[in-house]
Amino acid sequence: MNREHYLKVKEAIEGKASLLVVSKYHTVEEAMEYYDLGVRHFGENRMQELLPKVDAMPKDIHWHFLGHLQKDKVKKVVPVVAMIQSLDSIGLADKIEQACAKIAKTMPCLIELHLAEDDGEKTGIGKEELFPLMEHCQSLPHVDVQGIMVMGPNVEDKEAIRRTFQEGHRCFFELQKRYGANQIKIYSAGMSNDFLIALEEGSTQVRVGSYLF
Ligand SMILES: *Cc1c(COP(=O)(O)O)cnc(C)c1O
């Protein structure tokens, strides 16, 4: 745990955004140090790492799934998470709907948008797919889309990072205009290397891992 970094993040988000502690690659013991400081929202990006942590850690934790979710894993992930932040296809939305209908759960989700300028990453959907996917989800009673998740490009150029988060915020705002700010509440943007820029550009939730461990 890095208390100094934790306090820096807390100060930066104060009154603006919430914090998701990304515990991937770290042990239960390491994650528990943040639990003991009061953190209740944790993020993981692989099912294989998520499930053992869910078992080992206290039940009042809200787990957020961040990684690409394969359809055959949906059934196992859905019962244990509070939110899926990597909704990236109509097929995945349909799978979540089916799995949630069976256990009478409504799944809060974020649509993962891919906005970074040619950074070689392949996760998330393009802007042009955002409204069609959102519209489809309106027909799924157990899928509750609450906003978008965006990753900054993996580059040094701070202005390129800023442009990506600005673009994300425009998309967030467009969604709010269409579906209302009561439904579209979360703009999840900013990680260890870029959370300060993301906060300047309107992030409502930062997902911070390596900076805290
Ligand atoms: C790993 C990960 C994070 C945290 O990244 P750090 O650089 O360690 O802060 C945030 N969001 C997603 C989607 C991730 O996969």
The ligand as an SDF file (V2000), in Angstrom:
LIG
                    3D

 15 15  0  0  0  0  0  0  0  0999 V2000
   -5.5600   -2.1730  -15.1160 C   0  0  0  0  0  0  0  0  0  0  0  0
   -6.6780   -1.2750  -15.3670 C   0  0  0  0  0  0  0  0  0  0  0  0
   -6.8030   -0.0730  -14.6510 C   0  0  0  0  0  0  0  0  0  0  0  0
   -5.7740    0.3980  -13.6380 C   0  0  0  0  0  0  0  0  0  0  0  0
   -4.5910    0.6730  -14.2980 O   0  0  0  0  0  0  0  0  0  0  0  0
   -3.3190    1.3170  -13.5330 P   0  0  0  0  0  0  0  0  0  0  0  0
   -2.5060    1.8820  -14.6160 O   0  0  0  0  0  0  0  0  0  0  0  0
   -2.6740    0.1950  -12.8150 O   0  0  0  0  0  0  0  0  0  0  0  0
   -3.8530    2.3540  -12.6150 O   0  0  0  0  0  0  0  0  0  0  0  0
   -7.9040    0.7120  -14.9130 C   0  0  0  0  0  0  0  0  0  0  0  0
   -8.8280    0.3640  -15.8220 N   0  0  0  0  0  0  0  0  0  0  0  0
   -8.7490   -0.7810  -16.5320 C   0  0  0  0  0  0  0  0  0  0  0  0
   -9.8040   -1.0890  -17.5250 C   0  0  0  0  0  0  0  0  0  0  0  0
   -7.6730   -1.6340  -16.3270 C   0  0  0  0  0  0  0  0  0  0  0  0
   -7.5780   -2.7620  -17.0470 O   0  0  0  0  0  0  0  0  0  0  0  0
  1  2  1  0
  2  3  1  0
  2 14  2  0
  3  4  1  0
  3 10  2  0
  4  5  1  0
  5  6  1  0
  6  7  2  0
  6  8  1  0
  6  9  1  0
 10 11  1  0
 11 12  2  0
 12 13  1  0
 12 14  1  0
 14 15  1  0
M  END
$$$$
